[in-house]
Amino acid sequence: MNFEGLLETIERFDIITLYRHEHPDCDAAGSQFGLKEWLNVNFPQKKVYALGNETCSQGNFPNNDVIDDETVKNSLAIVLDTANKERADDQRFLNAKMIIKIDHHPNYDPFGNQNYVFDDAAAVCEILPEFFQQTHLKMTKQVAEYLYKGLLTDTLCFRTSNTKPHTLEMASYLSSFGISIPEINRELFDLSLEDFRFASYIRKSAQIINDTIACVILNEEDLQKWNKTPGNARNFIDELGHVREFQIWTIFTENKDHLYDGSLRSKRVTINDIAQKYHGGGHKNASGVKNLSRDDILNILTDFQNRLKEA
């Protein structure tokens, strides 16, 4: 991976603001807070802020920072794990003095002044460790923990087809800083009794199409009954991913506008190009969509059936 100019640009700015996509997952939050911690350790004189309006509902991460518009304007903005500028969870990054994009999705929207996009990487939390290694600057256990969470979840525990030798090399590098892999797994994947019951409801509610596609649709009433936010409910997508026959699996949740946002997963076939047709995107085995009608959901399921026929 070529990071030419990245460290030099970071060194030039006294204020750095960090951003990631809306509805953040562990790769978004892990890369954001991992980079913030690394910058604080190596450049303690700089002011570094992790911004966003939402929080990650999986795993333990710090609270977002709150700063004024003037501080943003005087900063270097680094946007992580965000394929297109509209998905950033704080649009003020557009007003920064300079913008850097670090991502692993296809670079259809190269919105940064400097782009470091490696779409063969499984996660941004695979990209940052490589960068940190190349700088030969200080690395800490806390940075490694944040990054390992994102790497573990974006590969679905190293099960996706974009898990390559380099992915495992970066996981090994992160583990060398004394992180507790069992504790991180328990933090991310152990369920409370209430969540165990909700997971059972997810499985029971799954609509199965041709034994190859599983779809769960949760309306506002379902979310209220189980005391779940839409984002938290979609985090249960993995409950459907361990069935051998399922090649594509989805969870759609009703939002405040009475439309549906969705998490989409696949074992082998590419689905991010389909997601782009429905106000979304992502990488080939894990994508998201938003603001869909019921008809849109039916159409996307039809597209999935056709994709599987093609495969």
C-alpha positions in Angstrom: 0.0 0.0 0.0 1.3 3.4 -1.0 0.8 6.2 1.6 3.0 8.8 -0.1 2.3 12.2 1.3 -0.1 11.1 4.1 2.3 11.5 7.1 3.7 14.7 5.7 0.2 16.2 5.5 -0.7 15.1 9.0 2.5 16.7 10.3 1.6 20.1 8.7 -1.7 20.6 10.6 -2.2 21.6 14.2 -5.9 20.6 14.2 -7.2 17.3 12.8 -10.8 16.3 12.6 -11.8 12.7 12.0 -15.0 11.5 10.4 -16.7 8.2 9.4 -20.0 7.1 7.8 -23.5 7.4 9.3 -24.8 4.4 11.2 -21.2 3.5 12.2 -20.1 -0.1 12.5 -17.0 -1.3 14.2 -14.8 -0.6 11.2 -15.9 3.0 11.0 -15.6 3.6 14.8 -12.5 1.4 15.2 -10.6 3.2 12.5 -11.8 6.6 13.7 -10.9 6.1 17.4 -7.8 4.0 16.5 -6.4 6.8 14.4 -7.3 9.4 17.0 -5.4 7.5 19.7 -2.4 6.9 17.4 -2.3 10.7 16.6 -2.6 11.6 20.3 0.3 9.3 21.2 2.6 10.4 18.4 1.6 14.1 18.1 0.5 15.2 21.6 0.8 18.8 20.7 -2.0 18.5 18.0 -5.7 18.8 18.7 -7.5 15.8 17.4 -11.3 15.4 17.4 -13.5 12.4 16.5 -16.8 13.7 15.1 -20.2 12.3 14.3 -23.8 12.5 15.3 -24.4 8.8 16.0 -22.6 6.1 17.9 -21.6 2.5 17.2 -24.1 0.1 18.8 -21.7 -2.8 18.8 -18.6 -2.8 21.1 -17.3 -0.2 23.5 -16.0 3.0 22.0 -15.5 6.6 23.4 -18.1 9.3 23.0 -17.9 11.6 20.0 -16.2 15.0 20.4 -18.2 18.2 20.1 -16.5 21.3 18.5 -17.5 24.5 16.8 -17.6 25.2 13.1 -14.6 27.5 13.2 -12.4 24.7 14.6 -13.5 22.5 11.7 -12.7 25.2 9.2 -9.1 25.4 10.5 -8.6 21.6 10.5 -7.3 18.8 8.3 -10.3 16.5 7.8 -9.7 12.8 7.5 -12.7 10.8 6.4 -12.6 7.1 7.1 -14.6 4.1 5.8 -16.9 6.4 3.8 -17.4 5.6 0.1 -19.2 8.9 -0.9 -19.3 12.3 0.8 -23.1 12.2 1.4 -22.6 9.2 3.8 -20.3 11.1 6.2 -22.0 11.5 9.6 -20.9 15.2 9.9 -21.0 17.1 6.7 -18.9 19.9 8.1 -15.8 18.1 6.9 -16.5 19.8 3.5 -15.5 23.1 5.1 -12.1 22.0 6.3 -8.9 23.4 5.0 -8.0 20.1 3.4 -9.7 16.6 3.1 -8.1 13.2 3.2 -10.1 10.1 2.3 -9.0 6.7 3.6 -11.3 3.9 2.5 -11.6 0.3 1.2 -14.8 0.7 -0.9 -14.6 1.2 -4.7 -13.6 4.8 -5.2 -16.6 6.0 -7.2 -16.5 9.4 -5.4 -12.9 10.5 -4.8 -13.9 13.5 -2.8 -10.6 14.1 -0.9 -7.7 16.3 -1.8 -5.7 13.2 -1.1 -7.2 9.7 -1.5 -5.8 6.5 0.0 -8.4 4.0 -1.2 -7.5 0.3 -1.3 -10.5 -1.7 -2.4 -8.8 -5.0 -2.1 -8.6 -4.5 1.7 -11.2 -6.1 3.9 -11.5 -3.0 6.1 -10.1 0.4 6.9 -8.9 -1.3 10.0 -6.6 -3.4 7.7 -5.3 -0.3 6.0 -4.4 1.8 9.0 -2.1 -0.9 10.7 -0.1 -1.0 7.4 0.3 2.7 7.5 1.3 2.7 11.1 3.9 0.0 10.4 5.4 2.0 7.5 5.8 5.2 9.7 7.8 3.3 12.4 6.1 5.6 15.0 4.7 4.5 18.3 1.9 1.9 18.5 -0.1 1.0 21.6 -2.4 -1.7 22.9 -5.4 0.7 22.9 -4.9 1.5 19.2 -4.6 -2.2 18.4 -7.8 -3.0 20.2 -9.8 -0.4 18.3 -8.5 -1.6 15.0 -8.8 -5.3 15.7 -12.5 -4.8 16.5 -13.1 -3.3 13.0 -11.0 -5.9 11.3 -12.8 -8.8 13.0 -16.3 -7.5 12.3 -15.9 -6.3 8.7 -14.5 -9.8 7.8 -17.4 -11.5 9.7 -14.7 -13.1 11.9 -12.4 -13.7 8.8 -15.1 -15.5 6.9 -15.6 -13.2 3.9 -14.0 -13.8 0.5 -11.9 -10.6 0.9 -10.0 -12.1 3.8 -6.5 -12.3 2.3 -3.0 -13.2 3.6 -2.4 -9.4 4.2 -5.6 -9.3 6.3 -4.3 -12.0 8.6 -0.9 -10.4 8.7 -2.4 -7.2 10.0 -4.5 -9.2 12.5 -1.3 -10.8 13.7 0.5 -7.5 13.9 -2.4 -6.0 16.0 -2.4 -9.1 18.3 1.3 -8.6 19.0 0.5 -5.6 21.2 -1.0 -7.7 23.9 -4.7 -7.4 23.1 -7.0 -10.0 24.5 -8.6 -11.7 21.6 -11.0 -13.8 23.7 -12.2 -10.6 25.6 -12.7 -8.7 22.4 -14.8 -11.6 20.9 -16.9 -11.7 24.1 -17.4 -7.9 24.0 -18.5 -7.9 20.4 -20.5 -11.2 20.2 -21.8 -12.3 23.6 -25.5 -11.7 24.0 -27.6 -10.7 27.0 -30.6 -12.8 27.7 -32.8 -10.2 26.1 -30.7 -10.1 23.0 -30.7 -13.9 22.9 -34.5 -13.8 22.8 -34.4 -11.1 20.1 -32.0 -13.2 18.1 -34.5 -16.1 18.3 -37.2 -13.7 17.0 -35.0 -12.6 14.1 -34.6 -16.3 13.1 -38.3 -17.0 13.5 -39.2 -13.9 11.4 -36.9 -14.7 8.5 -38.6 -15.0 5.1 -36.6 -17.7 3.1 -36.6 -17.4 -0.7 -35.5 -20.5 -2.7 -33.6 -21.7 0.3 -30.8 -19.3 -0.7 -31.9 -15.8 0.5 -33.1 -14.9 4.0 -34.9 -11.6 4.7 -36.1 -10.1 7.9 -38.3 -6.9 7.8 -38.8 -5.1 11.2 -41.3 -2.4 11.4 -41.5 0.4 14.0 -43.8 -1.7 16.2 -41.3 -4.6 16.3 -38.5 -2.3 17.3 -40.5 -0.7 20.1 -41.6 -4.1 21.4 -38.0 -5.3 21.7 -36.6 -1.9 22.8 -34.2 -1.8 19.8 -33.0 1.1 17.7 -32.9 0.4 14.0 -29.1 0.3 14.0 -28.9 -2.1 16.9 -31.5 -4.4 15.3 -29.5 -4.5 12.1 -26.5 -5.6 14.0 -28.2 -9.0 14.4 -27.6 -9.6 10.7 -25.0 -12.3 11.7 -27.8 -14.4 13.2 -28.7 -15.3 9.6 -25.2 -15.8 8.2 -24.3 -19.2 9.6 -26.9 -21.2 7.6 -25.0 -23.2 4.9 -27.7 -22.7 2.3 -28.1 -19.0 2.6 -26.0 -17.1 0.0 -27.5 -13.7 0.7 -29.1 -12.5 3.9 -30.7 -9.1 4.9 -32.3 -7.2 7.7 -34.5 -4.2 6.9 -35.7 -1.8 9.7 -38.3 0.9 9.5 -37.0 4.4 10.1 -38.6 7.6 11.3 -39.8 8.5 7.8 -41.6 5.1 7.6 -39.1 3.9 5.0 -36.6 1.1 5.4 -32.9 1.0 5.9 -31.2 -2.3 5.3 -28.0 -4.4 6.0 -27.1 -6.8 3.2 -24.6 -9.7 3.4 -23.4 -12.4 1.0 -21.0 -15.3 1.1 -19.6 -15.1 -2.4 -21.6 -13.1 -4.9 -21.1 -9.4 -5.3 -24.0 -7.3 -3.9 -22.6 -3.7 -3.6 -23.5 -2.8 -7.2 -27.1 -3.7 -6.4 -27.0 -1.7 -3.2 -25.9 1.3 -5.2 -29.2 1.2 -7.1 -31.1 1.6 -3.8 -29.5 4.6 -2.0 -26.6 2.6 -0.7 -23.3 0.9 -1.2 -20.5 -0.8 0.5 -18.1 -3.6 -0.4 -18.9 -6.7 -2.3 -20.0 -9.0 0.5 -21.4 -6.4 3.0 -23.4 -3.4 2.0 -26.1 -1.1 3.3 -29.2 0.6 1.8 -31.5 3.3 3.1 -34.9 5.0 2.6 -36.5 2.1 0.7 -40.2 1.6 0.2 -41.8 -1.9 0.5 -41.7 -2.1 -3.3 -38.0 -1.3 -3.3 -37.4 -4.2 -0.9 -39.3 -6.6 -3.2 -37.2 -5.3 -6.1 -33.9 -5.7 -4.4 -34.8 -9.3 -3.4 -35.7 -9.9 -7.1 -32.3 -8.5 -8.1 -30.6 -10.9 -5.6 -32.5 -13.9 -7.0 -31.3 -12.9 -10.5 -27.8 -12.4 -9.3 -27.7 -15.9 -7.8 -29.1 -17.3 -11.1 -26.2 -15.6 -13.0 -23.7 -17.0 -10.6 
